């Protein structure tokens, strides 16, 4: 579907330049080299050198929604150094908080912070302006940076097992696996290559139809007593602790080495189906899951009424001899996250500033801006995912498993790097039961329709009914699928099949005192998914307000026995709660939110009264689900009522 309106002006060329930028970058990026085994090389790698005002005591998340401030940053190079650090600082009487992470961490929630945590949403445009939360000032806070612990520790060629340090990135992992004639199973990996193995496993990260956590057969870790513990998931004693560690947010200690069950080096069939109508989307994907492959991601635009299905099917003895195999592309790879051209980044930023800055659709170019946003969003929704070495899109083909899911490292020019793009990525994910997906999708359609109807009413008043189309911001909803598991704090804990529902949209970082356009969609949908569907928010994604809802508590969405077993484990390995972040304490105690002026703007709360919203907004019931309050543009009721 293409907007019926012809875009005009400089901004109108932006959506076309996306094609040039993405097509170019997808073919010129070389695949990463071998592991960064040398300490000096590792310390100078692009990913770790990147920072946005990082200092000796402050870290910013990659998307720059969150900053963490602690008393000390320490960079160990071995398990023994981690042990010595903990023994030195956690054995005394003074309260201590220790959290392990890395620079440019991928989390917008404060679980990574050992000290204070704050919103950097305003700080991007206004130096020294921020909103934050302080932890107990009596506790000394230590941030342990694990990026130098990124080596291969052991290789078991016969059993296809690889033991790696927790700071290794996913790109380094697939390179290491290939170097030893192995591969990580298709569907197990997250798409972004610069996540770390330890971070993905401890935060319950996943692919679709699998996860790295499912591949864990052993973990070496250091508890709060400074004890180095090695556990094998295939032993009766070890499986209990591995279940607490995988998806366990590092509450028991710092994982330093992880043993993964991999497989022989392989190839994978990839396929992209575009322009699919969403009328029977759930039935369609169930058919794919049952008859074709468990490894599928859906990218959905409810405002367009269409979705895209991306599928991975690993070649095996069962399907290798099929007569209908697609073409083999030995140099093909996923091109999902590529460095963004400087010119396009500037154009995109300019377009978003103009579009989001015109909240009430009052500017002289409101029609052009909305047409441009719709065209850009539509193109991004339809863009190819896989490419051959010469840039040719691959819609159906066979490529090496190594390149099938993990994209090249786009740092420091990824689309979510605020310093490069001038925009924030709002990235929210919940895990719900597969049996709930049909109803959840209908609720999303209802929410999106209600918000767009109000926006289109304002545009129709100026330009006439149906003359200007209004869309959601650039981005998409996407779904990944999985099975229930026995890990205590995994978002998929339980016996039922699950779906990870996620929405990712971009917003300007250059207008920090305003809410993103269509923010009421996110505010309503977050509360609905948490409360009605008992959704479990991803520990690494999401903003703090989700974990501090006044009525619907995250703790209640997990089995009480799982929480009790985790606390029992903590009593054994971390009785002083050295590794327990304040945000998790709040979840256990069911506290929050802490209301403050503009707290909705900074993603700390859902509004309770007008003071929590930015200027010209009021705290009002959601148009689609009035049991949830959201910040609404004050003039919208008046304008809508005049029509």
N, C-alpha and C positions, 0 to 999 in steps of 0.2 A: 504494500500500500504506500503510495507516494502522495504527499500533500498536493492538493489541487492548485495551490498558490505558487507562483514562480518567485523564488527568493531573489532579493535585490540587495545591492550595496556590498561593501567589503565583507561583512560577516557572512553574506550568503555564499561566498566561495569556500567557506570553512569546511563544510561537509565533504566537498570534493577533494580538498587537500588531504583529508584523512586517508583516502584511497592511495594517493601518491605516497604519503608518509609510511603507511603500514605496508604497502607493497614493497617499497624500497627496503625498509628496515628488516622485513621478514627474510630477505634473501641475502643480505650482506653480513649478517651476524655470524661469526664463526662459532662453532661449538666449543665449549670450554675445554681447557686442557686437562692435565692430570691433577691429582690431589695437591693441595698446598701443604706439602710436608715440612718445608723449611719454615722455621719460626719467623724469620725476617720477611719472607714472602707472605706468609699468612697475615702478619701484622700490617702489611701494606696493601692488602687486597682491597679492591674498589668498594666492596660491600661494607667493610668495616671502617674504611676511611671516610665514608659518607656520614655526615652529621648535619643537623640543622640546629646550630647554636649549642651543640653538645659541649659540656665542660667537664672538669675533673669530678664533679658531683651531680651533674644533671644529664639525663638521657631523654631523647625525644623518640616517639614511635615513628615508624616509617611513614605513616599517613599524617603524622603530626597532630592528631587529636589529643594525645596524651603526653605529658612529660613526667618523669620520675626524678626525684631529688633524694639522694642518700648522703650519708656522711663520708663513705669511702667507696671507690671503685677498685676492684682487685681482679687481675687477669692471671689466673693460674695456667700452668702448662701441663699438668699431670694430675692424676687422682691423688697422689701423695701430697701435692701442694694444696689441693682442696681439703684433704684431711687435716693438714697442719693449720690451715686457715680456721677451720671450724674448732679445732682443739684449742687454738690460741684465744679466740674471741667468744666462744659460746660456753666455755667451761666455768666462767666466773659468776659472780652474783649480779652483775649489771645486766639489765634486760638488753637483748640483742635481737635484731631482725636481719635475716639473710635471705636474699632471693637471687636466683641464677637467671641470666638472660644474655643478651648481646646488644651491640649498638644497632640502631635501626630496627628494633624489635617490631614484630607485627602483632600488636595488640592495642586495642583502644579501651580496654578495661584495665583497672589498676592492680590486677593480680601480680603483675611483674614487679611492682614497686615495693622496695623494702622500707623506704622512707615516705616522704610526702608525695602525693600525686596531684596533678593539676591539669586543667584544660588549657591547651595552647591554641585554641581556636581563634581567640582575639590576638594572641601574641604574634601571629604571623604578620599581621598588618600594624600592630601597635606594640612596639617594644616595651617590655616590662609590664604589660597589661595581661593579667591572667586570673583565672579562678581556680582555686585548689582546695585540697583537704590535707590537713596535717595529721600525722600519726602521733603516738605517744612520744613526747620529746625526751622522755627518760631513756628510751631504747636507742642504742647505737645501731645505725643501719648500714649494711654492707651489700653492695651490688657486685655479684660475681659474674664477670664477663667470660664466656666460654669459647670465644671465637678462635683462640689458639689451640684448643683441643679439638682438632678436626682431622685426625689421622686414622688410618687403618691399623687396628691392633692385632687382629688375627684373621686368618683365612682357612676355612675348612673346605677344601676343594671337593672332597668326596661327598660331603653332605650339603654342599651349596650354602654354607653359612659364612656370614661376614660379621666380624666384630669391629665396630667403629666407635670413635669418641663422640660424645653427645653434641659437640659444637660443629660437627660436619654438616655442610649444607646438603640439600637434596641433589643439587647438580653434582657436587663432589661424590655423593653416594652412588649415583647411577654411573658416573665415570669409573669409580672404584670397582663396581660390580662388573662392568664390561671388561675392565683390565684383567679380571680373573675369570672371564668367560661365564659370567652370571648376568642376570637381570632381575630388577625388582618387578614383581607381577603387575601387569596392566591393571589399572583401576585402584591401586593401593596408594598412589602418591597424590599429594596436593599439586596444583598446577604450577604455583610459583616456586622457582628453583632455589631462591635464596633463603627459604625457611630452613631451620636446622632440624636435624634428626631428633634431638632431644626435645626441642620445643614442640614439634608436631606431635610426638608421642605423649608428652606430659599434658598437653592442652587438648587432647582428644581430637586432633586433626585427622583428616580423612581424605580419601579420594571418592570414587563412586563404585560401590560394590566391593569395597575393601579399604584397608588402612594400614599404615605402618605398624600401628599398635597390634594388629592381628598377626604380624610377622615376628613379633618379639618372642624369642625363646630364652633370653637371659639378659640380666641387667647387673652391672656393678654400680654401687652407689655408696654415698657417705651420709650417715645419719647425724643427728644433732650431738651425739656423744663423740663424734669423730671416729666412729667405727666404719671400716671399709667392709661392705657386705656384698657378696656375690650370690645371686639367686637364679635358679634354672626353673623356667615355667613348667618343665615336664616332670618335676618332682613334687611330691605332696606338700612338702614344707615351702618350696619356692613359689608355687602357683598362687598361694594366698597373698604373698607380698607383691608379686608381679601384678596381680589384679588391682592392688591398691596403688601401684606406681603408674601403670599405664592409664592415662587420663586423669591422674591424681594431682595435677598442678604442682608437683614438687613438694607436697605437704610433709612427706616423710624424710626428705633429704635431697641431695644433689646427685642426680644420675650422671655418671662420667663415661661409662662404656655400655654399649648396647649390642647384643648379638641378634642378628636378623636371619630368618629362614628365607633365603632367596630361591632362585630356580635357574636352570640352564639358560644361557643367553638365547634370546628368542626374537621373533618378529610379531607384529600385531597388525590386524586389519583395522583400519580407521574408516569411519564413514560419517558424513555430515548430511543431514536432511533438513532443508530450509523451507521457510514459507508455509509451515504446517498450520492449519486452522486449530484453534484451541478448544473447539466445541467438545471434542471427545479426548482431550489431552491425557487424562488419567487412564482411561481405557487403553489408549494407544501405548502409553509407556508400560503399562502392566503387560501388554502383549510382547513388547520388546524384552522386558525383563524375563518373562517366562519362556519365550521361544528363540530369542536371539542372543542376548548377552546381559549379564548383570552390571556391566560397566557402561553406563549411559549418563550423560548430563543433559538436562533440558534448560535452554535459555528462553525465557518467556517475556513477552511484552503484552500485558493485559489491555493496554490502551490501543494496541494494534490488532489484538485478537489473533496473534500468531505466535508460534514458537519454533525453535530450532533444536533438533536432537543430534547430539554428538556421541558416537558409539565407538567402543574399543572391544575387539574380540581377539584374544591371543591365539596365534597359530599353535595347534597341538597335533598329536597323532590322529585325532578324530577328524579334524577339518583340513589337514594339510593336503590330502589327496583329492579334495573336492574339485569338480570340473568347472565350477563357477567362481574360482578365486579371482579377485580383482588384480590390477596391475601392481607389480612390485616396484617400489620407489626406494632404492637402497640409501639415497641421500635425503629422503623426505623427513620432515620433522614438524612438530607443533610450532606455530608462530603466534601463540596467544598473547604473550607479554613481550613486547619488543620496545627498544628505546624509542621515545617519541621525539620527532624532529623539532628543533627549536622554533622554527617558524609556525608549525602547527600548534605547538604548545602555547605560543603567544596568541594566535588567532582564536583558539578554543577558550583561553582565559578571557579574552576580550568579549567574546560572544556571551559567555556565562555571566560576566559582570553586568552587561547590558540587560540580559534577559531576567536574571534574578533580582537585579536592582529595580526593575519595574514591577513591583509586587501587585499593584492594582491595575496593570495593563493600561497605563495612562500615557505612555510615551508616544511620540509621533510615529515611531517605527515598531509599535507593538505587533502589528501584523507580520512584518518581515522577520522579527526576532522569533516569533512562535513558529513560523514556517521553517526557519533555519534550524531551530531546535528539533523539530519533528523530522526533518530531512537527515540531520546528523544522527539522531537516535536510530532512525530506520536503517541507515547505512551500517552503523556499528552493529546493529542486531543481525544483519545479513552477511557481515564480512566473513571471509573464509578463516578456517582455524588451522589447517595444515597446508604446507607448501613444499614443493620440490626445491632442489638447490638453485634452479633458475628463476624461482619466484612463481612458478605455475601453481595455482591452487589445486589441492588434492581433495576431491569430494568423496572418493572411495578408492582405497588403495592399501598396500601393505608397506609398512615402514618399520625400522628397528624399534623394538620395545623401549629402548633407552630414550628415544626421541618422541615417543608417542604421547606422553603426558606431561613431562617436565620441560618447560620452556627455558630458553637461554636467560641468563641473568640480565635484566634490563637496567640495573643500577648504573649510574645515578639519574637516569632519565625515564623512569617508569611513569606510567600514567597516574600513579597514586603518590608520586613525590611532589609535595606541595611547593617546595622551593623551585621546582622546574615548571610545573603546570599552573601554579597559582590557583589550585583548587583542592578541595578536600574530597575524599571518598567516604561516603556513608555506607558502611558495610555491616549488615546485620544478619545473623543466622540463628535459627532455632532448629532443634530436632523434634519432630512429632512422629506419631505412629502413621505408618503407611495407610492404615484404615481410615485416617482422618483427612487424607489429602483431598478427596473430592469436595468435602464441605469447606475446607480451608480455602481452596481455590475460588469457590463461589463467593466466599466472604471477601476475598481480595478484590474480585471483580466489582463487588458492591461498593467497597471503600473507594477504589480508584474512580469508578463512575461518578460517585457522589461529589468527589473533589473536582473532577474535571468539568462536571456540569456547571458548578459555580464559576469556574474560571472562564468557560466558554460563554456563559451568560454575560459576563462583563465585556468580553470581546464582541459578542453579537450586538450589544447595545451600541457599540461604535461603528461596526463594519457591516452589520446585517447578519441574519441567521445563516449559519453554515458557511460563512465566507472565510473564517479563520479557524483553523484547527488547533487544538491545544493538546499537548502531549506531556507525559511524565518527563523528568530530566533524563539526559543521556545515561544509559545503564540498562539494567535488566533484573528480572527475578531469575534465579536459577535453582535447580533441584538436583541433588545427588542422593544416591540410595544406598542402604546398608542393612545389615542384619543386627539383631539384638546381641549383646554380649554380657559377660559376667564381671567386667571391670567396674569397680565400685562407683566411681564418679564419671565414667564415660557418659557422654550425652546419649549414647545408644544402649545404655544399661537396661537389661530386661530380656524378654524372650520374643518380642514381636519385631517384625521387620519395620524399619524406620525410613523416613525421608528427611534429609537435611534441607530445609527451605531457607533460602538466602535472597536478600535483595541488596543490590549494589548500585548506587547512583552517585553522580558527581555534582558538586556544588562549588560555587566560587568561594575562595578564601580571602578575597579582596574586599568583601563587604561584611566584616565580622560582627557587626551589631544587628544583623538581620538573620532571620531563620531562612533556610533553603525554601525555594518554591515547592509546593506540595508537601511541606513538612508534616502536615496533618495526616497524610497517608501513613508515613512512618510512625508517628506518635500513636495513631489508632491501631495500626497493625501490630506493633510491638506489644501493646497492652492486650490486644485480643489473643495473640498467639500464646502469650505467657499465661493469661487468666483462663480463657475458654478452653484452649487446647492443651493446657499444662505443658507447654513447650519448654524444652531445656535449652537455654541460651549457650552458644559456643563460648567456651572459657577464654578463647583468644580474641574473638571478634566482639562486637557489641559495645555499647556505651554503658556507663555506670548506672544510669537511671533504671535499666532493665533489672539489675541485680538489687535494686533498692525500692521496688514498687511498694506503695503503702498498704496494699491489700493482698496482692498475689506474690507469694514468697517462693523463690527458686528452690529453697530447701524442700518445700512440700511437693515439688515435682519429681523428687527422687524417692526410692523406697527407704523407709525409715531404718530398715535393717542395714542398708548400705552405709548410711551416715554413721550409724552406731559402730559398725565394723571399722570404718575409717578412723573414727575417734579413738577406738581401742588401739589401732595401729599407731596412731600419733602418741598415745600415752606410753607406748613401748619404745618408740624411736625418737620422739621429740616431745618429751613431757613439758618442756618450757615453751613450746610453740614458737621456736626460733624461726621455723620456715613458714609459719602460717601468716599470710598477709592480712592486713586489717580488713580488706574487702571480704575475704572469706569468713573472718570472724563475724562480720555483719550479717552474712548469709546464715550462719549457724544460729545467731541470736535473733534473727528476723527483725533487724533494726533498719531504720531508714524509711524514707529519704530525709536528708537534711535540707530543708527548704531555705532558699536565699534569693535575693533579687537576681533576676535573669537566669535562674538555675536551669530553666528549660533550654535557653539559648546555648548553654554550655553542656547540655546533655547529662546534667546531674539529677534532674527530676522531671516528672510530668507535672504540668501546672496544677495548682490548687486554687490560685487566684491570679489576678491580672499582673501583679508585681513580678511573677515568675516568667512572664513573657516579655519580649522586646517591645520597644515603642510602637504604637499604632496597632497593637495586638491585644486581644482579650482572651481570657481563659473561658472557653465555652465547650459544651458537650459536642462530641463528634457528630457530624451530619449523618453518618451511617450507623454508628453504634454509640448512642448517647450516654451509655453507662461509663464511657471513658472521656475524660476531658482533654482538650488540646488547645494550643494557642492559635487563634483565628484572627485574620486580618480584620481590624475593627470596621473598616468601610465596606466589607464584602456583603454584610447583611443588608445595608442600606441600598447599595447598588443593585443587588439582586432583587430587592423588593420593588424597585422602580420599574422593572421590565414588564 
